[in-house]
Amino acid sequence: MKKASVILDRDFSIGQVDKRIFGSFVEHLGRAVYTGIYEPGHPQADENGFRKDVAALVRELGVPVVRYPGGNFVSGYNWEDGVGPKESRPRRLDLAWGTTESNQVGTNEFAQWAKLADTQVMMAVNLGTRGADAARNLVEYCNHPGGSYWSDLRKSHGYADPHNIKLWCLGNEMDGPWQICHRTADEYAKVAIEAAKVMKWTDPSIEVVACGSSNTGMPTFIEWERTVLEAGYRHFDYVSLHTYYNNSDDDTENFLARSLDMDSFIETIVAVCDAAQVRAKSKKKIMLSMDEWNVWFHSNEETARVTRESKWDEALPLLEDIYTFEDALLVGLLLISLLNHADRVKVACLAQLVNVIAPIMTQPGGGAFRQTIFYPFMEASKYGRGTALKPIVRAPKHDTKDYCDVPAMDAAAIWHEDKGELVLFAVNRETEDLQVEVDLRALPGMKVLDHSLLVHSDMKAVNSFANPGNVAPTKGQGGVVDNGKLTLVLPARSWNTVRLG
């Protein structure tokens, strides 16, 4: 059996974990909204048409913030279409996804749903076909208490109290040619700066996220961030990062190494931000918003077929990846990467939340089930809110097709000072069990409280409506603490949550 070790000390911390790194994303795309979170007439629908069974699963995940309404959708969206009497709302062609948008769910309805799901709204504004004026009007509509045109319009729509949305995205993936009215970095910087100015003048309490590159493969990657941040450093609070991973070549070993790419991505953008800070002669640090991340590749062919055959229909089943056990392992590894960069990554959104590349799947008129990726996310959200400690991991390493020196295990450790509790998240990438020794001498008196284990003999195992519990956590062996050291065995290719106190 191979061996690994971890050294932990509560005096060596990375930083406080911002709960918003366990955020998610609901776009007007596919069945995320319609027959996802919203389905009037469903047996589980509340008086506003929202599915209570779905909201309960979102609360179980513990999602503190949800990005809305896009995504590519937002670059052609007129927010005014989604407020006021539903019978008067226009039906629009959504050019981003080739469907028809009924606008039956809009700003106010989503704010209602957020309360039901015990989460906050992270609102994106349209900087594609619209600009600063529409953006500041939306801030006024959502956040101003009253006595102005847009806030009084909100009141006339039945929402006396402001929604108090505090986190705002300045457009979406504006570097991408697929984006409606995509821009050069200079063009985007100008419109984003002006939008940020008037939005903050309308409500000085808000924070804004500037668009970073759509992905690391863009020809303007890094140069885009440099241009945007140097132009508008004092106006922005965060810069966005988007990344998706796939196993389209069916190489599990290489796939499970892709979290090293996320590590590199984060560290590269941190360096760009800090260089821009020097150029701006500012004391403020720009933080990171990883507001789109996930595994995404299973549904591409089916989505192309559905879009081709049913273009302009409503709520098409698009991007409905059914996730495997190995996908859950990579999601766990990506969560570990986010936690180990908690000093700079303050917001992150698993994209998306329901039906569309999502941890939750629903059946129109029927039930819902938890996908494999639901479980590592839920456990990280539940137990990962504290101080991230810097783990010193020593483990065997191997090379894969795309990566060198891939460690047999990755780990993140969270210290909960108020409870005197330590939580260790760990993934064993190896095809055999791994014995791990965790040095706890700086954390005396610890004993194992619980060990949650996600493991399966079939890397391609999935959950479904017929078999919703096929991949689900079980109780692990926990290990033994002796003389300040925890010794435990991580089963081959497994996700582990170990709680000590």
Secondary structure, 3 states (H helix, E strand, C coil): CEEEEEECCCCCEEEECCHHHHEEECCCCCCCCECCCECCCCCCECCCCEEHHHHHHHHHHCCCEEEECCCHHHHHCCHHHHCCCHHHCCCEEECCCCEEECCCCCHHHHHHHHHHCCCEEEEEECCCCCCHHHHHHHHHHHHCCCCCHHHHHHHHCCCCCCCCCCEEEECCCCCCCCCCCCCCHHHHHHHHHHHHHHHHHHCCCCEEEECCCCCCCCCCCCHHHHHHHHHHHHHCCEEEEEEEECCCCCCHHHHCCCHHHHHHHHHHHHHHHHHHHHHHCCCCCCEEEEEEEEECCCCHHHHHHHHHHCCCCCCCCCCCCCCEHHHHHHHHHHHHHHHCCCCCEEEEEEECCECCCCCEEECCCCCEEECCCHHHHHHHHHHCCCEEECCEEECCEECCCCCCCEECEEEEEEEECCCCEEEEEEEECCCCCEEEEEECCCCCCCCEEEEEEECCCCCCCECCCCCCCCCCCEECCCCEEECCEEEEEECCCEEEEEEEC
